[in-house]
Amino acid sequence: MKRLGLGVLGLGEGRSIISAGLHSDRWQVAALCDLNAELGRERCAEFGLDPTVFTTSLDALLANAAVDVVGIYTPDHLHADHILRCLRAGKHVVCTKPFLHDLSRAREVLDTARATGKRVMVGQSSRFFAPFKRQREHFATGFLGELNTVEAYYNADHRWFLAKPWARTDAFKWLYGGLSHPVDFIRWYLPDIEEVMGYSRLSENGQAGGLAHDDTFHFIYKAKSGRIARVSGTYSAPVTPTARDSNMSCVLRGSLGASQGDYYDLRYAWKTDAQSAVETFEDEDAFFFRFGGHSHHAGEYQRYIEYFADCLAQGTVPTPDPAEGIVTVALMQAMEEACTTGGPVKVRAVLARYGLEDLVQASS
């Protein structure tokens, strides 16, 4: 099978997908692009790539016939423009989460993806982390019975992230940039979320670090099916020891059993009336975390680009697709509005405001 040519746009967060492409027999890293020429030279040296694969010009990357797919890892507020440019240049797209930072260009992105016929996948990497993949298998087989509720959280001391100048601008919001991981877990299991309410605040550490928006969150959801869920996250404070609690977790509670997948601990626990177990995937630590401690998780990226390659080969639609990604953004916007109004907000109303009523079905 011919290897797919990968172009990487944004070499800070894109570091993991470069590693993923180089370690996969399905991909060839064909081009790198970033406005920071020094960073480009650094990445080429780090991964032993010919310096000629790097460019500071997106136009040059898109004109490169060797590039079949562009991986977008640029600041959140640039995603819409970069997705559109890649699609119009005839490239398939993998875009890191959050898919979009707001809904202002969601219709244009959706229509362009449909018109070009190119595949677009939202890089929700946590779906491809071993404990969460195992949890999904248990759910899919009915092992846990009828799902009752989902709980997800992501707490991380990301004060280091504020060293990036754009992270301290009005364009960056932890609600989209961080909380999108546990929000995606909720929508993975309860795609019919119709209403949300919750609260947020900007912590003392976040204020001192120069954050423009809140960094502490608690939300509850109601699905059309009647099921309920909750999500929480904090991003500018120390976390509890991992021996006691994981930075990120997803808990499913069903009629026959309950389960919990953990990141970055590579741990999965489950219990039914008759038995219980704690499964570990510690032998895969070196696969998932190749550099930067646990701040980069290239193994998840490798798994999702290989999944994407399978979808392209088989002619199937990869998920999350643009419609699912846009509804998730609408849910996060509803969460943001709930924090402002102090009351519940319906996802349908947010979608309708942007002429996206046809996507209501994508949330059920």
MOTACOR-V422604 format. One line per field, one symbol per residue. phi: phi as a letter, one per 30 degrees, with the letter a starting at -180 (. if undefined). burial: I if it has 9 or more other C-alpha atoms within 8 Angstrom, else O. Layout:
phi: ???
burial: ???
This chain:
phi: .ddddccccjcdddedddeeddccdcbbdcabbaddddddddddddcicdeddcbccdedddddddccbcccbceedceedddddddddicdbcbdddebcacdcdddddddddddiddbbddddddcdedddddddddddieciddcabbbbbcbdcddddddeddccddcbdecdcddddddeeddcbdcecbbblbbacdddddddjddbebbbbbbbbcedjdbabbbabbbbecdeddcaddbabccbbdcabbbcbbcdhbbbbabdcaaaccbbddcedddccaiicdbbddddddddddddddddcicddbdcedddddddddddddddddddibdbcdedddddcicedceddcb
burial: OOOIIIIIIIIOOIIIIIIIIIOIOIIIIIIIIIOOIOIIIOIIIOOOIOOOIIIIIIOOIIOOOOIIIIIIIIOIIOIIOIIIOIIIOOIIIIIIIIIIIIIOOIIOIIOIIOOIOIIIIIIIIOOIIOIIIIIOOIIOOOIIIOIIIIIIIIIIIIIOOIOOOOIIIOOIIIIIIIIIIIIIIIIOOIIIIIIIIIIIOIIOOIIOOOIIIIIIIIIIIIIIOOIIIIIIIIIIIOOOOOOOOIIIIIIIIIIIIIIIIIIOOIIIIIIIOOOOOOOOIOOOIOOIIIOOOOOIIIIIIIIIIIIIIOIIOOOOOIOIIIIIIIIIIIIIIIIIIIIOOIOIIIIIOIIIOIOIOOIIOIIO
